Amino acid sequence: MSLGRIVPAAIIFVLAVEPAFAQYVHVDVSIVSEALLFTIAAMSANLLLGYTGLPPFGNAAFFGLGAYGCALSIKYWHVGFATAIAFGVATALIGALLVGPFLLRRRGIYFGLLSIAFGQVFYFIAYRFTDVTGGEDGMNFARPALLAPSWHLSGTGFYYLTLAVFVAALLIFRLTVTSPFGQTLVAIRQNELRVRYLGINSNLFVFVAILISSAFAGLGGALFGLLNGFAWPLMMDWHQSGDFVLIVILGGSGTIWGPFIGALLYVIGKDIISTITPLWQIFLGAVFVACVLGFPRGILGSILARM
């Protein structure tokens, strides 16, 4: 078995047994669950940034739409667990269908700026429609039971569900980026003009990439909302989008496992440093700067480049 299969299998095994050792390593399963969900959301940014070459500075909008779609369906329609997740993903996809036609003809910084603008539109909608979304205070909702009415997921149960979804999302992401579609996205990033000369409609590929990206972000957002039982406007803010981009760059853009490494460092680092000092953002930023300087291609990207 090659190293490329041994290491991922070892990582998944460690994640599977993490609840048994949580009390010894002082990392609660809810923190690891958050890291896994941030990884799924960061995959959405990685697809656009690492493979298509587009700056996804507004992808948190899809993350927040996933959470709100899930929350609103539970609160007002009393749907089940799986249906709520489906509503979250569908809401994110609808958001992408609305803004995608405006984004697909933009490239570079113009794509990034326009995505920020649309992201802030969704943010202010959630912020202003207080009667529906709870406005600035956000909205609480009860996590529905899974399958049987009496089957409510505990912290460990929800963790294993999150892990299963993470593995499935990782496999789907890998199949996507290694497929001819994914290779075409890489070609668009490298030389879109040549791709057009070959008779390929690059705008169509970018549009599909935006839709797939929004689905990943919406899935992560829906599960993140279920993890906390809460949805709030700041989930859509451009700062959150910046966190996803930072996670991708830190772990290694254009790599399959890069978002996982970046999310693990971001979530666990934030949790540890915030318990030590209220100025945790400064110290966490310093850690990120040191990582970027030491690993210019991201941690995983730099390691792979040296192998």
C-alpha positions in Angstrom: 0.0 0.0 0.0 1.4 3.4 -1.0 2.1 6.2 1.4 -0.7 8.2 -0.2 -3.2 5.7 1.1 -1.6 4.8 4.4 -1.5 8.4 5.8 -5.2 9.2 5.0 -6.3 5.9 6.5 -4.2 6.6 9.6 -5.8 10.1 9.9 -9.3 8.7 9.7 -8.5 6.0 12.2 -7.2 8.6 14.7 -10.3 10.7 14.1 -12.4 7.6 14.7 -10.9 6.8 18.1 -10.5 10.5 19.2 -13.6 10.4 21.5 -11.9 7.6 23.6 -8.8 9.8 24.1 -10.5 13.2 24.3 -10.1 13.5 28.0 -6.4 12.7 27.8 -5.5 15.1 25.0 -7.9 17.8 26.4 -9.6 18.3 23.0 -13.4 17.9 23.2 -15.2 16.1 20.4 -17.2 19.3 19.7 -14.0 21.1 18.8 -12.9 18.3 16.4 -16.5 18.3 15.0 -16.1 22.1 14.3 -12.7 21.5 12.6 -14.2 18.8 10.4 -17.1 21.1 9.4 -14.8 24.0 8.7 -12.8 21.6 6.5 -15.9 20.9 4.4 -16.6 24.6 4.1 -12.9 25.2 3.3 -13.1 22.6 0.5 -15.6 24.9 -1.2 -13.1 27.7 -1.1 -10.3 25.3 -2.2 -12.2 24.2 -5.3 -12.4 27.8 -6.5 -9.1 29.1 -5.3 -6.8 26.1 -5.5 -8.2 24.5 -8.7 -10.0 27.2 -10.6 -7.8 30.1 -9.6 -10.7 32.3 -8.4 -10.6 34.2 -5.1 -13.7 33.0 -3.1 -14.0 36.0 -0.8 -17.8 35.6 -0.4 -18.1 31.9 0.2 -19.2 32.4 3.8 -22.6 33.5 2.3 -23.2 29.9 1.2 -22.0 28.6 4.5 -24.5 30.9 6.3 -27.3 30.1 3.9 -26.8 26.5 4.7 -27.2 27.2 8.4 -30.2 29.4 7.9 -31.9 27.1 5.5 -31.5 24.3 8.0 -32.6 26.4 11.0 -35.6 28.0 9.3 -36.9 24.6 8.0 -36.7 23.2 11.5 -38.3 26.2 13.2 -41.1 26.9 10.9 -41.8 23.5 9.1 -40.6 21.1 11.8 -38.7 18.9 9.4 -36.5 16.0 10.3 -32.7 15.8 10.7 -31.8 14.7 7.1 -34.4 16.9 5.5 -33.1 20.0 7.4 -29.6 19.3 6.0 -31.1 18.9 2.5 -32.9 22.3 3.0 -29.6 23.9 4.0 -27.7 22.6 0.9 -30.6 23.5 -1.3 -30.7 27.1 0.1 -27.0 27.5 -0.6 -27.5 26.2 -4.1 -30.3 28.6 -4.7 -28.0 31.4 -3.5 -25.4 30.3 -6.0 -27.9 30.1 -8.8 -28.8 33.7 -8.1 -25.3 35.2 -7.9 -23.5 32.7 -10.2 -24.5 34.4 -13.5 -23.1 37.7 -12.3 -19.8 36.0 -11.1 -19.0 33.7 -13.9 -17.8 36.3 -16.4 -15.5 37.9 -13.8 -11.9 36.8 -13.1 -9.2 37.7 -10.6 -9.8 40.4 -8.1 -13.1 41.4 -9.8 -14.5 38.0 -9.0 -13.4 38.3 -5.4 -14.8 41.8 -4.9 -18.1 40.9 -6.5 -18.4 37.8 -4.4 -17.8 39.9 -1.3 -20.5 42.3 -2.4 -23.1 39.5 -2.9 -22.0 37.9 0.4 -22.7 41.1 2.3 -26.1 41.4 0.6 -27.1 38.0 2.1 -25.5 39.1 5.4 -27.7 42.3 5.6 -30.8 40.4 4.7 -30.3 38.0 7.6 -29.4 41.0 9.8 -32.4 43.1 8.9 -35.2 40.5 8.7 -35.5 40.3 12.5 -39.0 38.7 12.5 -37.8 35.7 10.5 -34.1 35.3 11.1 -33.7 36.8 14.6 -31.6 39.7 13.2 -28.4 40.5 14.9 -29.1 38.1 17.8 -29.5 35.2 15.5 -32.0 32.3 16.0 -32.0 29.3 18.3 -33.5 26.0 17.2 -33.7 22.5 18.6 -31.7 19.8 16.9 -34.3 17.2 15.6 -34.0 13.5 16.2 -32.2 11.3 13.7 -34.5 8.7 12.1 -36.5 7.5 15.2 -38.3 10.2 17.2 -36.5 9.1 20.4 -33.0 9.0 18.8 -31.4 12.3 19.7 -27.7 12.5 18.9 -25.4 13.3 21.8 -22.0 15.0 21.4 -20.2 11.8 20.5 -23.0 10.6 18.3 -23.1 13.9 16.4 -19.3 13.7 16.1 -19.4 10.3 14.4 -22.1 11.6 12.0 -19.9 14.6 11.2 -17.0 12.3 10.7 -19.0 10.1 8.3 -20.2 13.2 6.3 -16.6 14.5 6.3 -15.2 11.2 4.8 -18.0 11.2 2.2 -17.4 14.9 1.3 -13.6 14.2 1.1 -14.2 11.3 -1.3 -16.6 13.4 -3.5 -14.1 16.3 -3.5 -11.3 13.9 -4.5 -13.4 12.4 -7.3 -14.3 15.9 -8.5 -10.8 17.4 -8.7 -9.2 14.3 -10.2 -12.0 13.9 -12.9 -11.8 15.4 -16.4 -14.0 18.2 -15.0 -11.4 19.0 -12.3 -8.5 18.8 -14.7 -10.4 21.3 -16.9 -10.7 23.6 -13.9 -6.9 23.4 -13.4 -6.4 24.2 -17.1 -8.7 27.2 -16.8 -6.6 28.4 -13.8 -3.3 28.0 -15.8 -4.4 29.3 -19.2 -8.0 30.0 -19.8 -7.4 31.5 -23.2 -5.9 28.2 -24.5 -8.9 26.4 -23.0 -11.3 28.6 -25.0 -9.2 28.0 -28.2 -9.9 24.3 -27.7 -13.6 25.0 -28.0 -14.4 24.5 -24.3 -16.9 26.9 -22.7 -14.9 28.0 -19.7 -17.8 30.1 -18.3 -19.9 26.9 -18.0 -17.2 25.1 -16.1 -16.8 28.0 -13.7 -20.5 28.2 -13.1 -20.7 24.5 -12.3 -17.6 24.9 -10.0 -19.5 27.7 -8.2 -22.5 25.5 -7.7 -20.4 22.6 -6.4 -18.5 25.0 -4.1 -21.8 26.3 -2.7 -23.1 22.8 -2.0 -20.0 22.0 0.0 -20.2 25.3 1.9 -24.0 24.8 2.5 -23.4 21.3 3.8 -20.8 22.5 6.2 -23.0 25.4 7.3 -26.1 23.2 7.8 -24.2 20.8 10.1 -22.4 23.6 11.9 -25.8 25.1 12.7 -27.0 21.7 14.0 -23.9 21.4 16.0 -24.6 24.7 17.8 -28.4 24.8 17.5 -27.9 28.4 16.4 -27.6 30.5 13.2 -26.5 34.1 13.1 -25.6 36.7 10.5 -21.9 36.8 11.1 -21.7 33.3 9.6 -22.1 35.1 6.3 -19.8 38.0 6.9 -16.7 38.6 4.8 -14.5 38.0 7.8 -15.8 34.4 7.8 -15.0 34.1 4.1 -11.5 35.3 4.9 -11.1 32.6 7.5 -11.9 29.9 5.0 -9.5 31.3 2.5 -6.8 31.6 5.2 -7.5 27.9 6.2 -7.0 26.9 2.5 -3.8 28.9 2.1 -2.4 27.7 5.5 -3.0 24.0 4.7 -2.1 24.2 1.0 -4.4 25.3 -1.8 -4.8 22.9 -4.6 -4.4 19.9 -2.4 -7.1 17.5 -1.2 -6.0 17.3 2.5 -4.8 20.9 2.8 -8.1 22.3 4.1 -8.2 19.7 6.8 -4.7 20.6 8.1 -5.5 24.3 7.9 -8.9 23.9 9.7 -7.4 21.7 12.4 -4.7 24.4 13.2 -7.3 27.2 13.0 -10.0 25.7 15.2 -7.8 24.0 17.8 -5.4 26.9 17.8 -8.2 29.4 18.4 -9.6 27.2 21.2 -6.3 26.9 23.0 -5.1 30.4 22.6 -8.4 32.0 23.5 -8.4 30.2 26.8 -5.0 31.8 27.6 -5.5 35.4 26.5 -8.3 37.7 25.3 -5.9 38.9 22.6 -6.0 35.5 21.0 -6.5 36.9 17.5 -3.2 38.7 17.6 -1.3 35.6 18.6 -3.2 33.3 16.2 -2.4 35.8 13.4 1.3 35.6 14.4 1.1 31.8 14.2 -0.4 32.1 10.7 2.2 34.6 9.5 5.0 32.2 10.8 3.4 29.3 9.0 3.0 31.2 5.7 6.6 32.4 5.8 7.9 28.9 6.7 5.6 27.2 4.2 5.0 29.5 1.2 2.8 26.9 -0.5 0.9 26.0 2.6 2.0 23.3 5.0 0.9 20.3 2.9 1.7 22.0 -0.4 5.3 22.8 0.7 5.8 19.2 2.0 4.6 17.7 -1.2 6.8 20.0 -3.2 9.8 18.8 -1.4 9.0 15.1 -1.8 
